């Protein structure tokens, strides 16, 4: 039986049902405090979905519920239209799973490891040969295919894990902290590959504790101690954390009349004085506020050195969200 599956064509993605649906899920082991607390979210086809949170926030527990290792204590989980606790082989063949640790055979070569995985998926021999080469070339390991896995660097072992996850062309790809412990250059390379997979129509569900990786993703769910802190696109989460948009404004000199004028800007919320010449404003709509400020300053003969939107990185956003929840 050939169990290879292809991702949905881009034209069909918008019409498809959620690939993953998590509804009011709680997970508790014994009498201990629940690890996951009333969690709900959905993942649409073709998305890069990021589950973001610090170590111990419950990311791996959620991943294991999605692939059928754990059952929810309460609530519902659906993956590819099925309950993970009752996955059929046909459903399992539609997704790939990349764990945190290297789980392949160190005394087998790169090629023998991926051949073994391909055989587990019962891929036909002719297609298997082609797909193996494609997978190894995708992660830049084709040239070292004869090398023992034990002789690979840690980063190359991660890439081999990824190749084995992709060899059967799954439509849904689970990756549990795929970039943990690797250098920034390889981390960026991984995200380039994930973007390529998404553009081909694959759905990617990835966990990470690297906060700034959220910007690579279409949707982000931020976890803190098993609870959903925020959910949405990276920009939607920025909006929630900040309460609006941010503008960096540089002037020749900050004065009381200028501050009074800025407070009259439509959608003005607050300002922060960085130094004697620089301000950071929070407004409802960044583009509209910039136009209003430029026009207003021209009318009052105030000089602007520079004015531009400020997009805080996700580390700053994460800290802001944590502070909000602890108030």
C-alpha positions in Angstrom: 0.0 0.0 0.0 1.4 3.4 -1.0 0.5 5.8 1.8 2.0 8.9 0.4 -0.2 12.0 0.6 0.1 15.4 -1.0 -0.7 18.7 0.6 -3.9 20.5 -0.4 -3.5 22.7 -3.5 -3.4 26.4 -2.6 -6.7 27.0 -4.3 -8.4 24.5 -2.0 -6.9 25.7 1.3 -9.4 28.4 2.0 -12.4 26.0 1.6 -11.0 23.3 3.9 -12.0 22.6 7.5 -9.5 23.2 10.3 -6.6 20.7 10.2 -6.5 20.8 14.0 -9.2 21.8 16.5 -8.6 21.9 20.2 -11.7 22.7 22.3 -11.7 23.4 26.0 -8.9 20.9 26.7 -7.5 20.2 30.1 -4.8 17.7 30.9 -4.0 16.5 34.4 -1.8 13.7 35.6 -3.2 12.1 38.7 -4.0 14.6 41.5 -1.4 17.1 40.4 -2.2 20.6 39.2 -3.4 20.5 35.6 -0.7 21.0 33.0 -3.1 22.3 30.4 -6.0 24.4 31.5 -9.1 24.9 29.3 -7.2 25.4 26.1 -8.9 26.1 22.7 -7.5 27.0 19.3 -7.8 26.0 15.6 -5.2 25.5 12.9 -6.1 26.2 9.3 -4.7 24.3 6.2 -1.4 25.7 4.9 -0.6 27.7 8.0 2.6 27.8 10.0 1.2 27.6 13.5 3.5 28.4 16.4 2.8 27.2 20.0 5.1 29.6 21.9 6.0 29.4 25.6 8.8 28.9 28.1 10.1 25.5 29.1 7.4 23.8 31.3 4.5 25.8 29.8 2.9 22.6 28.4 3.9 22.8 24.7 5.1 19.2 24.5 2.1 17.9 26.4 -0.2 19.5 23.8 1.9 18.1 21.0 1.6 14.6 22.4 -2.2 14.9 22.7 -2.3 15.9 19.0 -0.4 12.9 17.9 -2.3 10.5 20.1 0.2 9.7 22.9 -1.9 11.4 25.6 -5.6 11.7 26.0 -7.1 14.9 27.2 -8.6 14.8 30.8 -11.4 16.8 29.4 -12.3 18.6 26.2 -11.9 17.6 22.6 -9.0 17.2 20.2 -9.5 16.7 16.4 -6.6 16.2 14.0 -7.3 15.8 10.2 -10.9 15.2 11.2 -10.2 12.4 13.6 -9.8 11.8 17.3 -6.1 11.1 17.9 -7.0 8.4 20.4 -8.5 6.4 17.5 -6.2 7.2 14.6 -6.3 4.8 11.7 -3.1 4.0 9.8 -4.3 6.0 6.9 -4.7 9.1 9.1 -1.2 8.6 10.7 0.3 8.5 7.2 -1.0 12.0 6.5 1.2 13.6 9.1 4.8 13.7 10.1 6.3 14.1 13.6 9.8 15.5 14.4 10.5 15.1 18.1 13.0 17.3 20.1 15.6 14.5 20.5 17.5 12.6 17.8 15.6 9.3 17.7 17.2 7.6 14.7 19.9 4.9 14.6 23.4 6.3 15.2 25.2 3.3 13.7 23.2 3.5 10.5 24.2 5.8 7.7 22.1 8.9 6.8 20.8 7.0 3.8 20.0 3.8 5.7 18.1 5.8 8.4 15.8 7.5 5.9 15.3 4.3 3.9 14.2 2.6 7.1 11.6 5.4 7.7 10.4 5.3 4.1 9.9 1.5 4.4 7.8 2.0 7.6 5.5 4.1 5.5 5.4 1.4 2.9 6.5 3.7 0.1 6.8 2.0 -3.3 10.4 1.4 -4.3 10.5 3.6 -7.4 8.9 6.6 -5.6 10.9 5.9 -2.5 14.2 6.4 -4.2 13.1 9.7 -5.7 11.5 11.0 -2.5 14.5 10.1 -0.4 16.8 12.1 -2.6 14.4 15.0 -2.6 14.2 15.0 1.2 17.9 14.8 1.7 18.6 17.5 -0.8 15.9 19.7 0.8 18.0 19.7 4.1 21.4 19.7 2.3 22.4 16.2 3.4 22.5 14.4 0.1 26.3 14.8 -0.2 26.8 13.1 3.2 24.3 10.3 2.7 26.9 7.6 3.3 28.0 9.0 6.6 27.0 7.3 9.9 24.4 9.3 11.8 26.7 9.1 14.9 29.3 11.1 12.9 27.0 14.0 12.2 27.0 17.2 14.1 24.1 18.0 16.3 22.7 20.4 13.7 23.1 17.8 10.9 21.2 15.3 13.1 18.4 17.7 13.4 18.3 18.1 9.6 18.3 14.3 9.2 15.3 14.2 11.7 13.6 16.7 9.5 14.3 14.8 6.3 12.9 11.6 7.8 9.8 13.6 8.9 9.2 14.8 5.3 10.1 11.8 3.2 6.5 10.6 2.8 5.2 14.0 1.9 2.9 14.5 4.9 0.2 17.2 4.6 0.5 18.0 8.3 3.9 18.3 9.9 4.4 18.4 13.7 7.8 19.7 15.0 8.5 19.8 18.7 11.1 22.6 19.3 13.0 21.8 16.0 15.4 24.7 16.5 16.3 24.2 20.2 20.0 24.3 20.9 21.2 25.1 17.3 23.1 28.1 16.2 21.3 31.2 14.8 22.4 30.6 11.2 21.0 27.1 11.1 17.9 28.3 12.9 17.3 30.8 10.2 17.9 28.1 7.6 15.3 25.9 9.2 12.7 28.6 9.0 13.4 29.2 5.4 12.7 25.6 4.8 9.5 25.8 6.9 8.3 28.7 4.8 9.0 26.7 1.6 6.9 23.8 2.9 4.0 26.2 3.8 4.1 27.7 0.3 3.8 24.2 -1.1 0.6 23.8 0.9 1.8 21.8 3.9 0.4 22.7 7.3 3.1 23.1 10.0 2.6 22.9 13.7 5.7 24.0 15.6 6.5 24.5 19.2 9.3 26.9 20.3 10.6 28.8 23.3 12.5 31.2 21.1 10.1 34.2 21.4 11.2 36.0 18.2 10.5 33.0 16.0 6.8 33.9 16.3 7.3 36.4 13.5 8.0 33.6 11.1 4.5 32.2 11.6 1.0 32.8 10.4 -0.7 32.2 13.7 0.7 32.1 17.2 -0.7 30.7 20.5 1.3 31.9 23.5 1.2 29.6 26.5 2.0 30.5 30.1 1.7 27.8 32.8 -0.7 25.8 30.6 -3.0 28.7 29.9 -3.5 30.6 26.6 -2.0 34.0 27.1 -2.7 35.3 23.5 -3.8 33.9 20.1 -3.7 35.4 16.7 -1.4 36.7 14.0 1.9 38.2 15.2 0.5 41.7 14.5 -2.8 41.0 16.2 -0.9 39.9 19.3 1.3 43.0 19.1 -1.9 45.1 19.0 -3.3 43.2 22.1 0.0 43.6 24.0 0.5 47.3 23.2 -3.1 48.4 22.9 -2.4 50.1 19.6 0.5 51.1 17.2 3.8 52.6 18.1 5.5 55.6 16.4 9.1 56.7 16.9 9.3 60.5 16.7 12.6 62.3 16.5 12.7 66.1 17.0 15.2 68.9 17.3 13.9 69.5 20.8 11.1 68.3 22.9 9.0 71.1 24.5 5.7 71.5 26.4 3.9 73.0 23.4 5.0 70.0 21.3 3.7 67.5 23.9 0.4 69.4 24.1 0.1 69.2 20.3 0.8 65.5 20.2 -1.9 64.8 22.8 -4.4 66.3 20.4 -3.6 63.7 17.7 -6.6 61.6 16.9 -6.2 58.1 18.5 -3.4 59.3 20.8 -3.0 57.1 23.9 0.3 57.9 25.6 3.9 58.8 25.0 7.3 57.8 26.4 10.2 60.3 26.4 13.4 58.4 25.3 15.7 61.4 25.6 15.8 65.1 24.9 15.0 64.6 21.2 13.2 61.3 20.9 9.7 60.2 21.8 7.8 56.9 21.4 4.0 57.3 20.9 1.2 54.8 21.3 -1.7 55.5 19.0 -4.8 53.6 17.8 -3.8 53.7 14.1 -0.1 54.2 13.2 -0.6 55.3 9.5 -3.3 57.8 10.3 -1.5 59.2 13.3 1.7 59.8 11.3 -0.2 61.8 8.7 -2.0 63.8 11.4 1.3 64.6 13.2 3.1 65.6 10.0 0.3 67.9 9.0 -0.1 69.4 12.5 3.6 70.1 12.9 3.8 71.8 9.5 0.8 74.1 10.5 2.6 75.0 13.8 6.1 75.4 12.3 7.6 72.5 14.3 10.4 70.6 12.7 10.4 66.8 12.5 13.8 65.1 12.2 12.2 61.7 11.6 8.9 59.8 12.1 8.3 56.1 11.5 6.3 53.2 12.8 8.0 51.1 15.5 7.5 47.3 15.4 8.7 45.9 18.8 10.2 42.4 18.6 8.3 39.5 20.1 10.5 39.3 23.2 9.2 42.7 24.2 5.6 41.7 23.3 5.9 38.5 25.4 7.2 40.5 28.4 4.3 43.0 28.1 1.7 40.2 28.0 3.2 38.5 31.0 3.1 41.8 33.0 -0.5 42.3 32.0 -1.6 38.9 33.3 0.2 39.4 36.6 -1.4 42.8 37.4 
